[in-house]
Amino acid sequence: MSITKEPLVTSTHNAPEFKHPDDMEWEMGRFKNVTKFLFHPRPERPTEPNLGFLKYEPGAGFPLHKHDFAQVWYIIDGEFKINGKVYGPSTLAFMPDPHFEWEMKTDTGGTVLFLQYPGPTTGALPVYDGRMNLKEVKPTVAEDLEH
């Protein structure tokens, strides 16, 4: 199908967007990690997913917590201990909405490609501003983890 033969498609549908992580800087995360968000929802684009990378330092982790959005992880490198089991490279995890995440620890450090998207059943949006793109790390409290 040629674009020139289908003007209705190009005038009514959005074109794909392409980004490369090397073109972005790492941002501070909450749990001894850094993040690169290639895409994230904002008021003018509420259905855009959170999509990017989380890179954890050795010894990093997070406590048991819950979210109302849905999420997929793909472990690129490192090992992550979750609920007593160790998961390594090429492991995929799907977390439906609403979901909880077991406590996670990593002795090796590692990198995760993640995709967070509005919950099909809850309608809840992924978190971003002020939660994932930090300027300084603040102490974690239970309310911060319940999104």
Secondary structure, 3 states (H helix, E strand, C coil): CCHHHCHHHHHHCCCCCCCCHHHCCCEECCCCEEEEEEECCECCECCCCEEEEEEECCCCEECCEEECCEEEEEEEEECEEECCEEECCCCEEEECCCEEECCEECCCCEEEEEEEECCCCCCCCCCCCCCCCECCCCCCCHHHHEC
